[in-house]
Amino acid sequence: MAKLNKEEFISSLKEMTLLEIKELVDAMKEEFGVDPSALAVAAPAAAAGDSNEGPSTATVVLTNCGANKIQVIKIVREITGLGLKEAKDIADNGGNVKENASIDEANEIKAKLEEAGASVEFK
């Protein structure tokens, strides 16, 4: 018997009736001892379990600008796109630099700000 590739197999399935497909699934269960419908249900459940490792986003909060206030203002403007006055207000008073940032992006922002001497935390 010739080996079918994926496209040929799908093409064959398209030509079958629902009853023939059900019989094929039943035969696969019997031959291989695997229920394909159970695998289809288990895969999303396993994927959902992996997402509970921790939060996927964070809010980057500037708590103190440190000694290099001008450099911190420049970085805040670069990240947020805010004007000079708004970025200065965040540097002076602290506040959210970026909300709902991915964890990787939040770590990059934190590294930039800490390199300039600022204190940063995640919420």
CORJO-V118465 format. One record per residue. RES is the residue in one letter. SS is DSSP state (~ for helix, > for strand, _ for the rest). Layout:
res = (RES & RES)
ss = (SS & SS)
This chain:
res = (M & A & K & L & N & K & E & E & F & I & S & S & L & K & E & M & T & L & L & E & I & K & E & L & V & D & A & M & K & E & E & F & G & V & D & P & S & A & L & A & V & A & A & P & A & A & A & A & G & D & S & N & E & G & P & S & T & A & T & V & V & L & T & N & C & G & A & N & K & I & Q & V & I & K & I & V & R & E & I & T & G & L & G & L & K & E & A & K & D & I & A & D & N & G & G & N & V & K & E & N & A & S & I & D & E & A & N & E & I & K & A & K & L & E & E & A & G & A & S & V & E & F & K)
ss = (_ & _ & _ & _ & _ & ~ & ~ & ~ & ~ & ~ & ~ & ~ & ~ & ~ & ~ & _ & _ & ~ & ~ & ~ & ~ & ~ & ~ & ~ & ~ & ~ & ~ & ~ & ~ & ~ & ~ & ~ & _ & _ & _ & ~ & ~ & ~ & ~ & ~ & ~ & ~ & ~ & ~ & ~ & ~ & ~ & ~ & ~ & ~ & ~ & ~ & ~ & _ & _ & _ & > & > & > & > & > & > & > & > & _ & _ & _ & _ & ~ & ~ & ~ & ~ & ~ & ~ & ~ & ~ & ~ & ~ & ~ & ~ & _ & _ & _ & ~ & ~ & ~ & ~ & ~ & ~ & ~ & ~ & ~ & ~ & _ & > & > & > & > & > & > & > & > & ~ & ~ & ~ & ~ & ~ & ~ & ~ & ~ & ~ & ~ & ~ & ~ & ~ & _ & _ & _ & > & > & > & > & _)
